[in-house]
Amino acid sequence: MSEELRGRSAIVTGGARGIGLVIATELTRLGAKVVIVDSGVTIGGASESPDLALRVAASLPGAVGLAGDIADEAVAQSAVRLAQEQFGAVDILVNNAAIIRDGFVFKANLEAWDAVIRTNLSGAFRLIAAATPAMRDQVKAGRAPGAIVNLVSTAAIYGNFGQAAYAAAKGGLIALTRVAAHDLARSGITSNAVIPFGATRVTESIQPANEAQAAYKAKALEVSPVYVAQLVSFLVSAAAAHINGQLIGARGRELFLFSQARPVMTQRVPVGGLDIAAMAAAMKGFETHFTDLVTDLEVFSADPVL
Ligand SMILES: NC(=O)c1ccc[n+]([C@@H]2O[C@H](COP(=O)([O-])OP(=O)(O)OC[C@H]3O[C@@H](n4cnc5c(N)ncnc54)[C@H](O)[C@@H]3O)[C@@H](O)[C@H]2O)c1
């Protein structure tokens, strides 16, 4: 049996269900010990089964559970302490927990915005803040450097109807991934972002608004998240020690390396700038390189490779 992660200690947020559980299971299969932190909430973040993390961890050898909200700083610190006490260190952090509360921007719900940013972005930051001092100290003490993987979404890159808070949080998490990659590079600790595709309760909950969406949902429900878990496991293994600050997707048996925004064209404006008419003329040069206003639905409309 391949046990490349034997001796490694991991924290997986939202690890009691969906993609997080598949990741936690794959990490333990590869020999890692895992702290599953999960608050057992609905897709929208309402309390549902608060002891889920404890129940799930009890039936997964190599895992311990922590029931709690990752956006609560005390819970984030408890997760790190638990990993240290039970498994002797904290090497791997997988920020996977997230909630969704959609609504068009012109019907803004500030409470929904705050809740989504709190879990999906601030929660990940809490864990990074709690875990990385220990991760750096471990390296100084001679332990092999660890790794962070943040689960993000195509919504952050393409945008999606009604997903202001979710897409903004995931976009923020991509930026946080890059900053952590820079900040931790000297310690050899990596930070990468993964865009997952996989059938979970979230996929099941999609309410198709038209035939194209219904077809997309049917295809999405066939995609196993196990390939996402394999990608995450690779990124936290010694084999990926040189991969840092990257954005990689997994959809069934397809892996995607995503580009990250860089200038694609440059123009110089004269001293004193351009008036609107001249700016319009200058923009013509850019227009062939403009980014299409499409959502992931159009971009990933081809059949998944199962
Ligand atoms: N399913 C997909 O195809 C897909 C696509 C794009 C991105 N993602 C991302 O992948 C990750 C997993 O998605 P999923 O479909 O498995 O979701 P899910 O809703 O099935 O599972 C999320 C888990 O996170 C937990 N959680 C939520 N808020 C929490 C909090 N504050 N503290 C602790 N635990 C919390 C929930 O209780 C749940 O067990 C998420 O980050 C999601 O945004 C999933």
The ligand as a Tripos MOL2 file, in Angstrom:
@<TRIPOS>MOLECULE
LIG
   44    48     1     0     0
SMALL
NO_CHARGES

@<TRIPOS>ATOM
      1 N1        -19.0240   20.5530   -5.3010 N.am      1 LIG1
      2 C1        -18.4160   21.2090   -6.2730 C.2       1 LIG1
      3 O1        -18.4670   20.7960   -7.4610 O.2       1 LIG1
      4 C2        -17.6180   22.4460   -5.9760 C.ar      1 LIG1
      5 C3        -17.3510   23.3350   -7.0190 C.ar      1 LIG1
      6 C4        -16.5730   24.4710   -6.7560 C.ar      1 LIG1
      7 C5        -16.0630   24.6590   -5.4800 C.ar      1 LIG1
      8 N2        -16.3610   23.7880   -4.4770 N.ar      1 LIG1
      9 C6        -15.7610   24.0240   -3.1540 C.3       1 LIG1
     10 O2        -15.3330   22.7960   -2.5930 O.3       1 LIG1
     11 C7        -15.4820   22.8330   -1.1710 C.3       1 LIG1
     12 C8        -16.3530   21.6810   -0.6930 C.3       1 LIG1
     13 O3        -17.6400   21.7780   -1.2860 O.3       1 LIG1
     14 P1        -18.7540   20.6710   -1.0740 P.3       1 LIG1
     15 O4        -19.5610   20.6530   -2.3210 O.co2     1 LIG1
     16 O5        -18.1380   19.4190   -0.5850 O.co2     1 LIG1
     17 O6        -19.6170   21.3530    0.0980 O.3       1 LIG1
     18 P2        -20.5840   20.6940    1.2170 P.3       1 LIG1
     19 O7        -21.5940   21.7260    1.5710 O.co2     1 LIG1
     20 O8        -21.0670   19.3520    0.7770 O.co2     1 LIG1
     21 O9        -19.6080   20.4770    2.4500 O.3       1 LIG1
     22 C9        -19.0600   21.5790    3.1390 C.3       1 LIG1
     23 C10       -18.7350   21.1500    4.5500 C.3       1 LIG1
     24 O10       -18.1820   22.3020    5.2200 O.3       1 LIG1
     25 C11       -18.7670   22.4220    6.5100 C.3       1 LIG1
     26 N3        -18.7380   23.8380    6.9320 N.ar      1 LIG1
     27 C12       -19.3980   24.8790    6.3560 C.ar      1 LIG1
     28 N4        -19.1560   26.0130    7.0540 N.ar      1 LIG1
     29 C13       -18.3320   25.6830    8.0800 C.ar      1 LIG1
     30 C14       -17.7120   26.4100    9.1290 C.ar      1 LIG1
     31 N5        -17.9120   27.7350    9.2730 N.pl3     1 LIG1
     32 N6        -16.9260   25.7420    9.9980 N.ar      1 LIG1
     33 C15       -16.7050   24.4110    9.8610 C.ar      1 LIG1
     34 N7        -17.2580   23.6660    8.8940 N.ar      1 LIG1
     35 C16       -18.0520   24.2940    8.0040 C.ar      1 LIG1
     36 C17       -20.1890   21.8900    6.3370 C.3       1 LIG1
     37 O11       -20.7610   21.4740    7.5680 O.3       1 LIG1
     38 C18       -19.9640   20.7150    5.3560 C.3       1 LIG1
     39 O12       -19.7180   19.5080    6.0510 O.3       1 LIG1
     40 C19       -16.0510   24.2080   -0.8650 C.3       1 LIG1
     41 O13       -14.9890   25.0960   -0.5810 O.3       1 LIG1
     42 C20       -16.7410   24.6140   -2.1520 C.3       1 LIG1
     43 O14       -16.8700   26.0010   -2.2810 O.3       1 LIG1
     44 C21       -17.1290   22.6960   -4.6960 C.ar      1 LIG1
@<TRIPOS>BOND
     1     1     2 1
     2     2     3 2
     3     2     4 1
     4     4     5 ar
     5     4    44 ar
     6     5     6 ar
     7     6     7 ar
     8     7     8 ar
     9     8     9 1
    10     8    44 ar
    11     9    10 1
    12     9    42 1
    13    10    11 1
    14    11    12 1
    15    11    40 1
    16    12    13 1
    17    13    14 1
    18    14    15 2
    19    14    16 1
    20    14    17 1
    21    17    18 1
    22    18    19 2
    23    18    20 1
    24    18    21 1
    25    21    22 1
    26    22    23 1
    27    23    24 1
    28    23    38 1
    29    24    25 1
    30    25    26 1
    31    25    36 1
    32    26    27 ar
    33    26    35 ar
    34    27    28 ar
    35    28    29 ar
    36    29    30 ar
    37    29    35 ar
    38    30    31 1
    39    30    32 ar
    40    32    33 ar
    41    33    34 ar
    42    34    35 ar
    43    36    37 1
    44    36    38 1
    45    38    39 1
    46    40    41 1
    47    40    42 1
    48    42    43 1
@<TRIPOS>SUBSTRUCTURE
     1 LIG1         1 GROUP 0 **** ****
